[in-house]
Amino acid sequence: MDQLGFTEADLRANRQGKLSTRQQAFIQRSLDYRSWWPYTGLMMLFFAGLAGYILFFEDDSGYIRSSSLILITMSSLIILPLIIHIGAALWARWRLGRLEHWRVKVIEGRVRLSESEHDVMLVPLKSYRLKIGRLTFHLNGTQLSAFEDGATYRIYYVWMRTILSAGFISAD
């Protein structure tokens, strides 16, 4: 199961219903809201530039500059990315604050693997899925190769359907 990137210590912790220290660090990095600031800043600069263009460089008829609707819309577009960022940061902080209480869930059963191809803006993309019981996990190609279609596995995962570790039980 090297393709899934878990260690024996991870599996031991998961069997006890806990996250290993390494898994906690991984989840904290994935939910770290501080990495979102550059994107928030770029969105705010874009909308501020758009508002500035409309307010100061549009035609001299005065119609656009005097429109309070445009002013309200532009100011809300500048503030919206900040509100989204603050909301996401509060959500991430709430989730991380409870990280030590995260329950590791277990599902056991026969695995069904599938792959499909989609065209996204004329670029073919493959998506891989693992179905076990009522749950579906989205995987990359490397992770998919760790599993055998039709075999029985025990999978340890967390609420966001992230596979933490897995154990092979039996073949068909």
C-alpha positions as CSV (number, residue, x, y, z in Angstrom):
1,M,0.0,0.0,0.0
2,D,2.9,2.3,-0.6
3,Q,0.8,4.1,-3.2
4,L,-1.5,5.4,-0.5
5,G,1.5,6.9,1.5
6,F,0.7,5.6,4.9
7,T,3.0,4.0,7.5
8,E,2.6,1.2,9.9
9,A,2.3,3.8,12.7
10,D,-0.5,5.4,10.8
11,L,-2.3,2.1,10.5
12,R,-1.8,1.3,14.2
13,A,-3.3,4.7,15.2
14,N,-6.2,4.3,12.7
15,R,-7.0,0.8,14.2
16,Q,-7.4,2.6,17.5
17,G,-9.8,5.1,16.0
18,K,-7.2,8.0,16.1
19,L,-5.2,10.0,13.7
20,S,-1.4,9.6,13.8
21,T,0.7,12.7,14.4
22,R,1.8,12.6,10.7
23,Q,-1.9,12.4,9.5
24,Q,-2.8,15.3,11.8
25,A,0.0,17.4,10.3
26,F,-1.2,16.6,6.8
27,I,-4.8,17.6,7.5
28,Q,-3.7,20.8,9.2
29,R,-1.7,21.7,6.1
30,S,-4.6,21.0,3.8
31,L,-7.0,23.2,5.9
32,D,-4.4,26.0,6.5
33,Y,-6.3,29.1,5.6
34,R,-3.1,31.3,5.5
35,S,-2.2,29.8,2.1
36,W,-5.4,31.4,0.7
37,W,-4.3,35.0,1.3
38,P,-2.5,35.4,-2.1
39,Y,-5.6,34.3,-4.0
40,T,-7.8,36.6,-1.8
41,G,-5.5,39.5,-2.5
42,L,-5.5,38.9,-6.2
43,M,-9.3,38.7,-6.3
44,M,-9.5,42.0,-4.3
45,L,-7.0,43.7,-6.6
46,F,-8.8,42.5,-9.7
47,F,-12.2,43.8,-8.5
48,A,-10.7,47.0,-7.2
49,G,-9.1,47.6,-10.6
50,L,-12.4,46.8,-12.3
51,A,-14.2,49.3,-10.0
52,G,-11.5,51.9,-10.6
53,Y,-11.8,51.5,-14.3
54,I,-15.5,51.8,-14.3
55,L,-15.6,54.8,-11.9
56,F,-12.7,56.8,-13.3
57,F,-12.0,55.8,-16.9
58,E,-15.5,55.3,-18.3
59,D,-17.0,57.9,-20.6
60,D,-17.5,61.5,-19.4
61,S,-21.3,61.4,-19.6
62,G,-21.4,61.1,-15.9
63,Y,-24.0,58.4,-16.1
64,I,-21.9,55.5,-14.8
65,R,-20.1,57.6,-12.1
66,S,-23.4,58.8,-10.6
67,S,-25.1,55.5,-10.5
68,S,-25.3,54.4,-6.9
69,L,-26.1,50.9,-8.0
70,I,-22.8,50.6,-9.7
71,L,-21.0,52.0,-6.6
72,I,-22.8,49.5,-4.3
73,T,-22.1,46.6,-6.7
74,M,-18.4,47.5,-7.1
75,S,-17.8,48.0,-3.4
76,S,-19.5,44.7,-2.6
77,L,-17.3,42.9,-5.2
78,I,-14.2,44.3,-3.5
79,I,-15.4,43.2,-0.1
80,L,-16.8,39.8,-1.2
81,P,-13.4,38.0,-1.5
82,L,-12.5,39.3,2.0
83,I,-15.8,38.0,3.4
84,I,-15.2,34.6,1.7
85,H,-11.7,34.4,3.1
86,I,-12.7,35.2,6.6
87,G,-15.6,32.7,6.5
88,A,-13.3,30.0,5.2
89,A,-10.7,30.8,7.8
90,L,-13.2,30.6,10.6
91,W,-14.5,27.3,9.2
92,A,-10.9,25.9,9.0
93,R,-10.1,27.1,12.5
94,W,-13.2,25.4,13.8
95,R,-12.4,22.2,12.1
96,L,-8.7,22.2,13.2
97,G,-9.6,23.2,16.7
98,R,-11.5,19.9,17.0
99,L,-8.8,17.8,15.2
100,E,-7.9,15.8,18.2
101,H,-11.5,14.7,18.5
102,W,-11.8,13.6,14.8
103,R,-13.2,10.1,14.6
104,V,-11.5,7.8,12.2
105,K,-14.2,5.9,10.5
106,V,-13.9,2.3,9.1
107,I,-15.6,0.6,6.3
108,E,-15.1,-2.9,5.2
109,G,-16.3,-4.7,2.1
110,R,-15.7,-5.5,-1.5
111,V,-14.1,-2.8,-3.6
112,R,-15.4,-1.7,-7.0
113,L,-13.0,0.4,-9.1
114,S,-14.0,2.6,-12.0
115,E,-12.5,5.2,-14.2
116,S,-14.1,7.7,-16.5
117,E,-12.8,10.3,-18.9
118,H,-14.2,13.8,-19.3
119,D,-13.3,16.6,-21.6
120,V,-12.8,19.9,-19.7
121,M,-12.2,22.7,-22.1
122,L,-11.1,20.2,-24.8
123,V,-8.6,18.6,-22.4
124,P,-9.3,15.0,-21.6
125,L,-9.2,14.3,-17.9
126,K,-9.5,10.9,-16.2
127,S,-11.2,10.5,-12.9
128,Y,-10.9,7.4,-10.7
129,R,-13.4,6.2,-8.1
130,L,-13.4,3.5,-5.5
131,K,-16.8,2.3,-4.3
132,I,-17.1,0.3,-1.1
133,G,-20.5,-0.2,0.4
134,R,-22.4,3.0,0.1
135,L,-19.3,5.2,0.0
136,T,-17.4,6.5,-3.0
137,F,-13.8,7.8,-2.8
138,H,-12.2,9.8,-5.5
139,L,-8.6,8.8,-6.1
140,N,-5.7,9.6,-8.4
141,G,-4.2,6.9,-10.7
142,T,-1.4,6.0,-8.3
143,Q,-3.9,5.5,-5.4
144,L,-6.2,3.4,-7.6
145,S,-3.3,1.0,-8.4
146,A,-3.1,0.1,-4.7
147,F,-6.4,-1.7,-4.9
148,E,-7.6,-4.8,-6.7
149,D,-11.1,-4.7,-8.1
150,G,-13.5,-7.1,-6.4
151,A,-11.2,-7.8,-3.4
152,T,-12.2,-7.1,0.1
153,Y,-10.6,-4.3,2.1
154,R,-10.9,-2.5,5.4
155,I,-10.5,1.3,4.7
156,Y,-9.9,3.9,7.4
157,Y,-11.0,7.4,6.5
158,V,-12.1,10.8,7.9
159,W,-15.3,12.9,7.4
160,M,-14.1,14.4,4.1
161,R,-13.7,10.9,2.5
162,T,-10.0,11.1,2.7
163,I,-8.5,7.6,2.9
164,L,-6.0,7.5,5.8
165,S,-5.0,3.8,5.4
166,A,-6.3,0.5,4.2
167,G,-5.8,-3.2,4.7
168,F,-6.3,-6.0,2.3
169,I,-8.6,-8.7,3.7
170,S,-9.2,-11.2,0.9
171,A,-9.3,-11.6,-2.9
172,D,-12.5,-12.7,-4.8
